């Protein structure tokens, strides 16, 4: 069995449900230290973070990822125990197999192979690993980046090992992500008996026309990198549960996934304008969890990954900005070129999450060749 698969199994057998790392990062550090990496744990709160760097010169190329996984759900629903890292045929089954401990194993072996063949390589190689990606993401990558920025340690290229592939390995990489802006809207009315509506004010009735307008707004048309901005309602709560009481308040939770055509400020202004137009008595709390970012297709990082994919799997990946958010949103604002490139995403967060063993061998080679193209000449 290859070193990549052995390392993947070691990591996958650790039940590191977010935000617990449970020793994964120590395993990674112990592997990297003999390769000449300076190891720097960066714990914040309950979160474990690892910053490891080999070299002091630029450019700085970073592998970024997370050791935390989502809960397994009912273990009895799994074909194999979710932390057994069982291999059946070509498939490796475990929570975190695709998202994204296997990518970290590929990072490690690719780096070892590269350092052994190119000990005097250009620039520096870094590992930025957190245990707070699947959770609130407040004490993880964002805090490490703040620390690096404070000491002017600048990342030039960053490859995040998130599962970006769609139908086959390397067919898609993420060169950007949409921003995510959430709102919790409370519309205030006057509670009363449902038989005496003239003595009450129904906030659900007041909200309805405004909500219909918000749903049907064409916020933008997207651009060459992004689809149009999306507005979606996730929750509506109002009423006491009784059938004869007009509620005093209704609470609506909604989210924008937005392109670079908008800023959080322009979206907020648009929402407030509609609510004010309908003369609502309301309060609105906002939460920005990530700004949109884009890495230009002509940049060195994308060109290196495209070339590596062409050499290993025989085709170039398409560029995509779809899907949710990732920790790339914390790294891109520093000016780094950021992409996500990893295994198939079909089983992430599902029962029987799995990854192809042969894909991991090829992914290791893609990561290795990316290093070669960027740092060996």
Rosetta blueprint (number, residue, H / E / L):
1 X L
2 X L
3 X H
4 X H
5 X H
6 X H
7 X H
8 X H
9 X H
10 X H
11 X H
12 X H
13 X L
14 X L
15 X L
16 X L
17 X E
18 X L
19 X L
20 X L
21 X L
22 X L
23 X L
24 X H
25 X H
26 X H
27 X H
28 X H
29 X H
30 X H
31 X H
32 X H
33 X H
34 X L
35 X L
36 X L
37 X L
38 X E
39 X E
40 X E
41 X E
42 X L
43 X L
44 X E
45 X L
46 X L
47 X E
48 X L
49 X E
50 X E
51 X E
52 X E
53 X E
54 X E
55 X L
56 X L
57 X L
58 X L
59 X L
60 X E
61 X E
62 X E
63 X E
64 X E
65 X E
66 X E
67 X L
68 X L
69 X E
70 X L
71 X L
72 X L
73 X L
74 X L
75 X H
76 X H
77 X H
78 X L
79 X L
80 X L
81 X L
82 X L
83 X L
84 X L
85 X L
86 X E
87 X E
88 X E
89 X L
90 X L
91 X E
92 X E
93 X E
94 X L
95 X L
96 X L
97 X H
98 X H
99 X H
100 X H
101 X H
102 X H
103 X H
104 X H
105 X H
106 X H
107 X H
108 X H
109 X H
110 X H
111 X H
112 X H
113 X H
114 X H
115 X H
116 X H
117 X H
118 X L
119 X L
120 X L
121 X L
122 X L
123 X L
124 X E
125 X E
126 X E
127 X E
128 X E
129 X E
130 X E
131 X L
132 X L
133 X L
134 X L
135 X L
136 X L
137 X L
138 X L
139 X L
140 X L
141 X H
142 X H
143 X H
144 X H
145 X H
146 X H
147 X H
148 X H
149 X H
150 X H
151 X L
152 X L
153 X L
154 X L
155 X L
156 X L
157 X E
158 X E
159 X E
160 X E
161 X L
162 X L
163 X L
164 X L
165 X E
166 X L
167 X L
168 X L
169 X L
170 X L
171 X L
172 X E
173 X E
174 X E
175 X L
176 X E
177 X E
178 X L
179 X E
180 X E
181 X E
182 X E
183 X E
184 X E
185 X E
186 X E
187 X E
188 X E
189 X L
190 X E
191 X L
192 X E
193 X E
194 X L
195 X L
196 X L
197 X H
198 X H
199 X H
200 X L
201 X E
202 X L
203 X H
204 X H
205 X H
206 X H
207 X H
208 X H
209 X H
210 X H
211 X H
212 X H
213 X H
214 X H
215 X H
216 X H
217 X L
218 X L
219 X L
220 X L
221 X L
222 X L
223 X L
224 X L
225 X L
226 X L
227 X L
228 X L
229 X L
230 X E
231 X E
232 X E
233 X E
234 X E
235 X E
236 X E
237 X E
238 X E
239 X L
240 X L
241 X L
242 X L
243 X L
244 X L
245 X E
246 X E
247 X L
248 X L
249 X E
250 X E
251 X E
252 X E
253 X E
254 X E
255 X E
256 X E
257 X E
258 X E
259 X L
260 X L
261 X L
262 X L
263 X L
264 X H
265 X H
266 X H
267 X H
268 X H
269 X H
270 X H
271 X H
272 X H
273 X H
274 X H
275 X H
276 X H
277 X H
278 X L
279 X L
280 X L
281 X L
282 X E
283 X E
284 X E
285 X E
286 X E
287 X E
288 X E
289 X E
290 X E
291 X L
292 X L
293 X E
294 X E
295 X L
296 X L
297 X L
298 X L
299 X L
300 X H
301 X H
302 X H
303 X H
304 X H
305 X H
306 X H
307 X H
308 X H
309 X H
310 X H
311 X H
312 X H
313 X H
314 X L
315 X L
316 X L
317 X L
318 X E
319 X E
320 X E
321 X L
322 X L
323 X L
324 X L
325 X L
326 X L
327 X L
328 X H
329 X H
330 X H
331 X H
332 X H
333 X H
334 X H
335 X L
336 X L
337 X E
338 X E
339 X E
340 X E
341 X L
342 X L
343 X L
344 X E
345 X L
346 X L
347 X L
348 X L
349 X L
350 X L
351 X L
352 X L
353 X L
354 X E
355 X E
356 X E
357 X H
358 X H
359 X H
360 X H
361 X H
362 X H
363 X H
364 X H
365 X H
366 X H
367 X H
368 X H
369 X H
370 X H
371 X H
372 X H
373 X H
374 X H
375 X H
376 X L
377 X L
